[in-house]
Amino acid sequence: MLYWVFALLAQGIGLALLTVAGRDELRLIGMIAFTGLISARALSTAGLLSLCGEDRPAAFTSVIVGLWFAAVVVSRLAGFDSVANVASFYVAAFTIAIYGFYFMAKNLHALKGPFRQSLMAIFIVEALTCLALLSAYNLQEAPPSLGSATTSIALITGFVLFSLKGFLAVWLTVERLERDLRDLAFSDPLTGVLNRRGVVDEIEKLSQRSAKSDQFAFFSLDLDDFKSINDVHGHNAGDRALVNFTHVVRQCLRERDIFGRTGGEEFAIFTRVADRNTAGQIAERIRSTLEATTFHEDGQELRMTVSIGVTLMRGRFGNIESMLTEADRALYQAKGDGRNRIVFYDGPTPQPAQSADREVALAV
């Protein structure tokens, strides 16, 4: 936002000084006016790109202003006294547009929706406009003046481009605020995965897109004896253990699988599966990978295990809370049977996956 405030000030100062630059025989006012105008373009572009990941907007602005001065010096040495300021302005403005286009092409993954096309288009239009106006000023016989038709077109196009960048900056800012608010509402701040609300929301969306023949598995996971980690090593160590656990689980899942933290040391996974055996393989992969993973805390090796309850369902399911309850019942059975195991929910009495575990382990 600060960059846009400075850009507006620079634009205003540049336009004001431009109206009196013709009466300055030393042409110092004209140079200051064009410095303000090119600074306004650089600052507006820097502010826009900073919303898309540009981490050096101040350096970018400084380089553009430096390029403008260098172009002025070269133009004057080459004998283009009457058009030096104008030509140098459009050389620097063209550079701004090309860099903006390059930056957006390189960082398209950071944007979604119509922003990609809009930002790419505005920088292409700006570059072409700079070339067209630069050619027009060099081809006209009369020296540049504030009252010429070319200058009027230049001022109008400059104002339109400046306004479009401002509109897109506001649009991007609002979109980012909405995304940040959504992250706060649906993400767990410690582990970075979804929270319980986020898990339910994602399941509801997936349910609406699913067909009746699709089969899904819901996993309820609980770290075994997690309280002992907090008691022995402290709560900071417990937090690190939770983060480490999420890293292990993510390695065992596909990117499209839904994974979140639903409680203190309780997590949930929701994924599309081919059959019960596939769900067992996923659960066993998580269980065995965690069991084989060693973490270091206070100079000691720390191992963790997890109990997993699994429930299966087909098509568009309506009662998500019922599904969570079924998986939790299977999880409680796994905890009661000795922990570090997988139990499927098969009605009122969940069934341990002990016989299937050996087959799953071999398949994995």
HELIX and SHEET records of a PDB file:
HELIX    1   1 LEU A    2  LEU A   18  1                                  17    
HELIX    2   2 ALA A   21  ARG A   23  5                                   3    
HELIX    3   3 LEU A   28  SER A   50  1                                  23    
HELIX    4   4 PRO A   57  LEU A   77  1                                  21    
HELIX    5   5 ALA A   84  LYS A  106  1                                  23    
HELIX    6   6 LEU A  108  ALA A  110  5                                   3    
HELIX    7   7 PHE A  115  LEU A  139  1                                  25    
HELIX    8   8 ALA A  149  PHE A  186  1                                  38    
HELIX    9   9 ARG A  196  ARG A  209  1                                  14    
HELIX   10  10 PHE A  226  HIS A  233  1                                   8    
HELIX   11  11 HIS A  235  CYS A  252  1                                  18    
HELIX   12  12 ARG A  276  ALA A  292  1                                  17    
HELIX   13  13 ILE A  320  GLY A  336  1                                  17    
HELIX   14  14 GLN A  354  ALA A  363  1                                  10    
SHEET    1   A 6 ILE A 258  ARG A 261  0                                        
SHEET    2   A 6 GLU A 266  ARG A 272 -1                                        
SHEET    3   A 6 GLN A 215  LEU A 223 -1                                        
SHEET    4   A 6 VAL A 306  ARG A 314 -1                                        
SHEET    5   A 6 ILE A 342  PHE A 344  1                                        
SHEET    6   A 6 GLN A 351  PRO A 352 -1                                        
SHEET    1   B 2 THR A 294  GLU A 297  0                                        
SHEET    2   B 2 GLN A 300  ARG A 303 -1                                        
END                                                                             
